Amino acid sequence: MAKKIKVGIIGLGWPGREHLKGYLQSARAEVVAVCDANEELASGIAREHNIPFVYSDHKAMLQAGEVEAVSVCLPNFLHAPISLDALRAGCHVICEKPPALDAKQARSLANAAKKGGLTLMYALCQRFTGAAKLVKDYVEKGELGDIYFGRAVYHRRRGIPLGTQSWFTDKKRSGGGALIDIGVHALDTAWWLMGSPKPVAVSGSAYRKFEHTLPKGTHFDVDDSAFGLIRFDTGATLILECSWALNLSGGSVTQIAGSKGGIEMNPLKILTERDGVQIDITPHVPDTNAFAGQTDHFLACVQTGRTPLMGPEQGVQLMQMLDGIYQSAATGREVRIK
Ligand SMILES: NC(=O)c1ccc[n+]([C@@H]2O[C@H](COP(=O)([O-])OP(=O)(O)OC[C@H]3O[C@@H](n4cnc5c(N)ncnc54)[C@H](O)[C@@H]3O)[C@@H](O)[C@H]2O)c1
């Protein structure tokens, strides 16, 4: 068995604590440090799990040299600068979604990881559900044929998050609204299941209609819904719909259609055909903990040097698609991606 990787977690909100649970379940990791600006929160978590080192400043944690790998589970505007600090300090990084505020930042992260020969992974946990794994296996075995259409939907009827000090609704700190927050999950899952084709053109629109539902005085300059159409170099098309607030039923749907079959998720259904008869299959996939699978995959990549399922270059492309939708929404024109 390879030696355990010494891990630190920066940011102990809900996702940070899910990363911690994942590490605690894994034989590959030893959590040696936690860091949060809220010292009381960090100390309480360290006490509960016998974690020896506690920090309120990530630079102090990185300088102390106890950690080899970190989870960055911070508000979006801190993803790139703090992941860069960690990579420059020689640490492997798993960073929460979205990869960064934009593709330019994601590119600088990819460059730093390459320069240091370090693992950089983005936490797009929906890739690690049991259903996603089953669908990916179908796709990779060619059972859907040539995949040319995907649809990714993630709607909330009402559900605008605020976060500590209301960063979610402040563009400078979030990079955007529903699109970059939850649209990123829907888009990433469908795109990955389609084989991660290269995006070449993006059209989109974005809306802000629900300011009146927020506490008075909340800074709100981001989208509460966004819609996009992405074209890929394979000729395939993906349609994305997402909202934090929309006067429709909430829910998420992923659909992938190919020349031989299709797949729908939430609920999971495989649509196929035999001798001219259309057949629907309903698999019963056992529940799996997506966060634990994600953490274990990250650690395995650190140990083996393998490129993660959601690595630096895919992070750049994912941000290019999100940037493209925002740019198209602002200009009313299609955006080409080089
Ligand atoms: N994968 C998922 O399903 C999922 C779910 C929710 C959030 N997220 C992502 O996780 C990230 C964090 O979201 P959240 O809901 O926990 O936000 P949050 O605002 O609730 O919590 C962030 C934590 O980071 C701490 N923090 C802030 N600045 C810090 C700094 N400079 N140094 C150390 N600690 C600092 C805060 O004290 C807080 O405990 C976001 O990027 C979000 O998009 C992912």
The ligand as a Tripos MOL2 file, in Angstrom:
@<TRIPOS>MOLECULE
LIG
   44    48     1     0     0
SMALL
NO_CHARGES

@<TRIPOS>ATOM
      1 N1        -19.9800   20.3890   -5.0030 N.am      1 LIG1
      2 C1        -21.1030   20.8560   -4.5000 C.2       1 LIG1
      3 O1        -22.1570   20.2300   -4.6090 O.2       1 LIG1
      4 C2        -21.0860   22.1920   -3.8040 C.ar      1 LIG1
      5 C3        -22.1410   22.5590   -2.9590 C.ar      1 LIG1
      6 C4        -22.1000   23.8070   -2.3430 C.ar      1 LIG1
      7 C5        -21.0270   24.6720   -2.5800 C.ar      1 LIG1
      8 N2        -20.0200   24.2920   -3.4230 N.ar      1 LIG1
      9 C6        -18.8720   25.2040   -3.6870 C.3       1 LIG1
     10 O2        -18.0520   25.2500   -2.5320 O.3       1 LIG1
     11 C7        -17.5020   26.5480   -2.3560 C.3       1 LIG1
     12 C8        -17.8240   27.0700   -0.9410 C.3       1 LIG1
     13 O3        -19.2150   27.1890   -0.8390 O.3       1 LIG1
     14 P1        -19.9180   27.2860    0.5970 P.3       1 LIG1
     15 O4        -21.3680   27.0830    0.3610 O.co2     1 LIG1
     16 O5        -19.2150   26.4210    1.5670 O.co2     1 LIG1
     17 O6        -19.6090   28.8140    0.9700 O.3       1 LIG1
     18 P2        -19.7370   29.4580    2.4070 P.3       1 LIG1
     19 O7        -19.6580   30.9150    2.1990 O.co2     1 LIG1
     20 O8        -20.9250   28.8960    3.1170 O.co2     1 LIG1
     21 O9        -18.4740   28.8870    3.2160 O.3       1 LIG1
     22 C9        -17.1650   29.0390    2.8520 C.3       1 LIG1
     23 C10       -16.2500   28.8190    4.0730 C.3       1 LIG1
     24 O10       -14.9920   29.3590    3.7210 O.3       1 LIG1
     25 C11       -14.5090   30.1520    4.8040 C.3       1 LIG1
     26 N3        -13.6260   31.1800    4.2730 N.ar      1 LIG1
     27 C12       -13.9620   32.2840    3.5320 C.ar      1 LIG1
     28 N4        -12.8520   32.9610    3.1890 N.ar      1 LIG1
     29 C13       -11.7970   32.2570    3.6880 C.ar      1 LIG1
     30 C14       -10.3880   32.4340    3.6320 C.ar      1 LIG1
     31 N5         -9.8140   33.4490    2.9790 N.pl3     1 LIG1
     32 N6         -9.6030   31.5080    4.2650 N.ar      1 LIG1
     33 C15       -10.1420   30.4720    4.9240 C.ar      1 LIG1
     34 N7        -11.4800   30.2690    5.0090 N.ar      1 LIG1
     35 C16       -12.2840   31.1440    4.3950 C.ar      1 LIG1
     36 C17       -15.7410   30.7140    5.4630 C.3       1 LIG1
     37 O11       -15.4910   31.0960    6.8020 O.3       1 LIG1
     38 C18       -16.7150   29.5440    5.3400 C.3       1 LIG1
     39 O12       -16.6180   28.6690    6.4420 O.3       1 LIG1
     40 C19       -18.0930   27.4080   -3.4740 C.3       1 LIG1
     41 O13       -17.1560   27.5430   -4.5020 O.3       1 LIG1
     42 C20       -19.3030   26.6280   -3.9700 C.3       1 LIG1
     43 O14       -19.5250   26.8200   -5.3600 O.3       1 LIG1
     44 C21       -20.0290   23.0760   -4.0030 C.ar      1 LIG1
@<TRIPOS>BOND
     1     1     2 1
     2     2     3 2
     3     2     4 1
     4     4     5 ar
     5     4    44 ar
     6     5     6 ar
     7     6     7 ar
     8     7     8 ar
     9     8     9 1
    10     8    44 ar
    11     9    10 1
    12     9    42 1
    13    10    11 1
    14    11    12 1
    15    11    40 1
    16    12    13 1
    17    13    14 1
    18    14    15 2
    19    14    16 1
    20    14    17 1
    21    17    18 1
    22    18    19 2
    23    18    20 1
    24    18    21 1
    25    21    22 1
    26    22    23 1
    27    23    24 1
    28    23    38 1
    29    24    25 1
    30    25    26 1
    31    25    36 1
    32    26    27 ar
    33    26    35 ar
    34    27    28 ar
    35    28    29 ar
    36    29    30 ar
    37    29    35 ar
    38    30    31 1
    39    30    32 ar
    40    32    33 ar
    41    33    34 ar
    42    34    35 ar
    43    36    37 1
    44    36    38 1
    45    38    39 1
    46    40    41 1
    47    40    42 1
    48    42    43 1
@<TRIPOS>SUBSTRUCTURE
     1 LIG1         1 GROUP 0 **** ****
